[in-house]
Amino acid sequence: MPADLGVADTAALLEWLDLVAEPRVERYWELLSLIDDRPPGPRAVPAFVWLANAIRAHR
């Protein structure tokens, strides 16, 4: 985390991370890939959850 990241920016980042860490959102993109006959991308939810937890632990 940058030391100069303000409280509002940190809150906005955590809000965004909580949104993208939602398993239903990841499943949505996975299903779109299958419909488009493309392989699904790598799972990202665990990394987003880890990052959000790390930010909360260190602020």
VMD Tcl script that builds the backbone (N, CA, C; Angstrom):
set m [mol new atoms 177]
animate dup $m
set s [atomselect $m all]
$s set {name element resname resid chain x y z} {
  {N N MET 1 A 0.833 -1.178 0.000}
  {CA C MET 1 A 0.000 0.000 0.000}
  {C C MET 1 A 0.877 1.239 0.000}
  {N N PRO 2 A 0.612 2.138 -0.889}
  {CA C PRO 2 A 1.341 3.403 -0.844}
  {C C PRO 2 A 1.023 4.152 0.449}
  {N N ALA 3 A 2.041 4.721 1.037}
  {CA C ALA 3 A 1.856 5.443 2.292}
  {C C ALA 3 A 0.967 6.674 2.113}
  {N N ASP 4 A 0.946 7.235 0.908}
  {CA C ASP 4 A 0.168 8.448 0.681}
  {C C ASP 4 A -1.252 8.182 0.179}
  {N N LEU 5 A -1.688 6.921 0.194}
  {CA C LEU 5 A -3.054 6.596 -0.222}
  {C C LEU 5 A -4.001 7.012 0.894}
  {N N GLY 6 A -4.900 7.909 0.581}
  {CA C GLY 6 A -5.798 8.460 1.590}
  {C C GLY 6 A -6.850 7.468 2.062}
  {N N VAL 7 A -7.528 7.852 3.109}
  {CA C VAL 7 A -8.563 7.006 3.696}
  {C C VAL 7 A -9.687 6.753 2.695}
  {N N ALA 8 A -10.114 7.789 1.985}
  {CA C ALA 8 A -11.194 7.630 1.007}
  {C C ALA 8 A -10.774 6.720 -0.137}
  {N N ASP 9 A -9.529 6.867 -0.598}
  {CA C ASP 9 A -9.040 6.015 -1.682}
  {C C ASP 9 A -8.914 4.566 -1.226}
  {N N THR 10 A -8.461 4.368 0.007}
  {CA C THR 10 A -8.363 3.014 0.544}
  {C C THR 10 A -9.742 2.391 0.660}
  {N N ALA 11 A -10.709 3.157 1.126}
  {CA C ALA 11 A -12.080 2.657 1.238}
  {C C ALA 11 A -12.643 2.307 -0.136}
  {N N ALA 12 A -12.365 3.146 -1.130}
  {CA C ALA 12 A -12.836 2.865 -2.491}
  {C C ALA 12 A -12.181 1.605 -3.047}
  {N N LEU 13 A -10.896 1.439 -2.787}
  {CA C LEU 13 A -10.193 0.239 -3.234}
  {C C LEU 13 A -10.780 -1.005 -2.594}
  {N N LEU 14 A -11.036 -0.945 -1.287}
  {CA C LEU 14 A -11.620 -2.099 -0.594}
  {C C LEU 14 A -13.029 -2.395 -1.097}
  {N N GLU 15 A -13.784 -1.368 -1.400}
  {CA C GLU 15 A -15.128 -1.570 -1.946}
  {C C GLU 15 A -15.044 -2.282 -3.298}
  {N N TRP 16 A -14.110 -1.862 -4.141}
  {CA C TRP 16 A -13.941 -2.494 -5.447}
  {C C TRP 16 A -13.468 -3.939 -5.283}
  {N N LEU 17 A -12.525 -4.164 -4.378}
  {CA C LEU 17 A -12.032 -5.528 -4.142}
  {C C LEU 17 A -13.154 -6.436 -3.653}
  {N N ASP 18 A -14.009 -5.921 -2.776}
  {CA C ASP 18 A -15.138 -6.721 -2.306}
  {C C ASP 18 A -16.083 -7.071 -3.449}
  {N N LEU 19 A -16.236 -6.162 -4.380}
  {CA C LEU 19 A -17.094 -6.425 -5.537}
  {C C LEU 19 A -16.502 -7.516 -6.421}
  {N N VAL 20 A -15.227 -7.403 -6.764}
  {CA C VAL 20 A -14.626 -8.379 -7.673}
  {C C VAL 20 A -14.285 -9.686 -6.975}
  {N N ALA 21 A -14.293 -9.693 -5.649}
  {CA C ALA 21 A -14.027 -10.926 -4.907}
  {C C ALA 21 A -15.294 -11.747 -4.705}
  {N N GLU 22 A -16.369 -11.315 -5.285}
  {CA C GLU 22 A -17.639 -12.031 -5.174}
  {C C GLU 22 A -17.604 -13.261 -6.090}
  {N N PRO 23 A -17.754 -14.462 -5.549}
  {CA C PRO 23 A -17.703 -15.674 -6.381}
  {C C PRO 23 A -18.739 -15.692 -7.502}
  {N N ARG 24 A -19.888 -15.059 -7.279}
  {CA C ARG 24 A -20.913 -15.037 -8.345}
  {C C ARG 24 A -20.459 -14.220 -9.543}
  {N N VAL 25 A -19.693 -13.164 -9.308}
  {CA C VAL 25 A -19.168 -12.365 -10.414}
  {C C VAL 25 A -18.171 -13.196 -11.219}
  {N N GLU 26 A -17.305 -13.890 -10.509}
  {CA C GLU 26 A -16.341 -14.738 -11.209}
  {C C GLU 26 A -17.050 -15.833 -12.003}
  {N N ARG 27 A -18.086 -16.421 -11.438}
  {CA C ARG 27 A -18.842 -17.462 -12.140}
  {C C ARG 27 A -19.514 -16.886 -13.387}
  {N N TYR 28 A -20.009 -15.665 -13.306}
  {CA C TYR 28 A -20.617 -15.006 -14.460}
  {C C TYR 28 A -19.632 -14.939 -15.617}
  {N N TRP 29 A -18.399 -14.478 -15.336}
  {CA C TRP 29 A -17.393 -14.368 -16.388}
  {C C TRP 29 A -16.988 -15.745 -16.909}
  {N N GLU 30 A -16.970 -16.716 -16.028}
  {CA C GLU 30 A -16.661 -18.084 -16.450}
  {C C GLU 30 A -17.719 -18.605 -17.419}
  {N N LEU 31 A -18.978 -18.359 -17.102}
  {CA C LEU 31 A -20.059 -18.806 -17.984}
  {C C LEU 31 A -20.034 -18.073 -19.318}
  {N N LEU 32 A -19.721 -16.784 -19.303}
  {CA C LEU 32 A -19.602 -16.053 -20.572}
  {C C LEU 32 A -18.494 -16.642 -21.444}
  {N N SER 33 A -17.396 -17.022 -20.832}
  {CA C SER 33 A -16.309 -17.646 -21.591}
  {C C SER 33 A -16.776 -18.943 -22.230}
  {N N LEU 34 A -17.525 -19.734 -21.481}
  {CA C LEU 34 A -18.016 -20.996 -22.023}
  {C C LEU 34 A -18.992 -20.771 -23.173}
  {N N ILE 35 A -19.849 -19.775 -23.035}
  {CA C ILE 35 A -20.799 -19.454 -24.108}
  {C C ILE 35 A -20.049 -19.022 -25.360}
  {N N ASP 36 A -18.974 -18.260 -25.186}
  {CA C ASP 36 A -18.172 -17.781 -26.314}
  {C C ASP 36 A -17.161 -18.822 -26.798}
  {N N ASP 37 A -17.249 -20.024 -26.261}
  {CA C ASP 37 A -16.365 -21.133 -26.648}
  {C C ASP 37 A -14.886 -20.807 -26.403}
  {N N ARG 38 A -14.641 -20.166 -25.275}
  {CA C ARG 38 A -13.278 -19.865 -24.848}
  {C C ARG 38 A -13.044 -20.537 -23.507}
  {N N PRO 39 A -11.824 -20.908 -23.213}
  {CA C PRO 39 A -11.564 -21.490 -21.893}
  {C C PRO 39 A -11.683 -20.409 -20.820}
  {N N PRO 40 A -12.194 -20.774 -19.668}
  {CA C PRO 40 A -12.285 -19.771 -18.599}
  {C C PRO 40 A -10.895 -19.368 -18.130}
  {N N GLY 41 A -10.784 -18.141 -17.682}
  {CA C GLY 41 A -9.511 -17.649 -17.180}
  {C C GLY 41 A -9.194 -18.240 -15.818}
  {N N PRO 42 A -8.029 -17.940 -15.318}
  {CA C PRO 42 A -7.663 -18.453 -13.997}
  {C C PRO 42 A -8.534 -17.822 -12.911}
  {N N ARG 43 A -8.736 -18.558 -11.852}
  {CA C ARG 43 A -9.553 -18.058 -10.742}
  {C C ARG 43 A -8.846 -16.899 -10.063}
  {N N ALA 44 A -9.559 -15.812 -9.847}
  {CA C ALA 44 A -8.963 -14.623 -9.256}
  {C C ALA 44 A -9.532 -14.299 -7.878}
  {N N VAL 45 A -10.691 -14.844 -7.550}
  {CA C VAL 45 A -11.342 -14.506 -6.287}
  {C C VAL 45 A -10.437 -14.740 -5.080}
  {N N PRO 46 A -9.746 -15.883 -4.977}
  {CA C PRO 46 A -8.894 -16.057 -3.796}
  {C C PRO 46 A -7.819 -14.974 -3.651}
  {N N ALA 47 A -7.263 -14.525 -4.744}
  {CA C ALA 47 A -6.242 -13.476 -4.679}
  {C C ALA 47 A -6.855 -12.140 -4.256}
  {N N PHE 48 A -8.034 -11.820 -4.761}
  {CA C PHE 48 A -8.695 -10.573 -4.377}
  {C C PHE 48 A -9.084 -10.588 -2.901}
  {N N VAL 49 A -9.573 -11.735 -2.421}
  {CA C VAL 49 A -9.933 -11.862 -1.005}
  {C C VAL 49 A -8.691 -11.688 -0.137}
  {N N TRP 50 A -7.601 -12.335 -0.541}
  {CA C TRP 50 A -6.356 -12.223 0.212}
  {C C TRP 50 A -5.886 -10.772 0.267}
  {N N LEU 51 A -5.915 -10.090 -0.873}
  {CA C LEU 51 A -5.463 -8.697 -0.924}
  {C C LEU 51 A -6.326 -7.801 -0.046}
  {N N ALA 52 A -7.640 -7.956 -0.117}
  {CA C ALA 52 A -8.531 -7.144 0.705}
  {C C ALA 52 A -8.274 -7.393 2.190}
  {N N ASN 53 A -8.089 -8.639 2.568}
  {CA C ASN 53 A -7.802 -8.959 3.968}
  {C C ASN 53 A -6.466 -8.372 4.408}
  {N N ALA 54 A -5.474 -8.417 3.541}
  {CA C ALA 54 A -4.162 -7.865 3.865}
  {C C ALA 54 A -4.243 -6.348 4.048}
  {N N ILE 55 A -4.982 -5.674 3.190}
  {CA C ILE 55 A -5.138 -4.216 3.313}
  {C C ILE 55 A -5.844 -3.875 4.615}
  {N N ARG 56 A -6.896 -4.599 4.930}
  {CA C ARG 56 A -7.624 -4.333 6.185}
  {C C ARG 56 A -6.750 -4.582 7.397}
  {N N ALA 57 A -5.889 -5.579 7.343}
  {CA C ALA 57 A -5.030 -5.903 8.483}
  {C C ALA 57 A -3.935 -4.880 8.708}
  {N N HIS 58 A -3.563 -4.154 7.658}
  {CA C HIS 58 A -2.411 -3.249 7.754}
  {C C HIS 58 A -2.758 -1.772 7.632}
  {N N ARG 59 A -4.026 -1.414 7.814}
  {CA C ARG 59 A -4.326 0.015 7.742}
  {C C ARG 59 A -4.533 0.612 9.088}
}
mol reanalyze $m
mol bondsrecalc $m
mol representation Tube
mol addrep $m
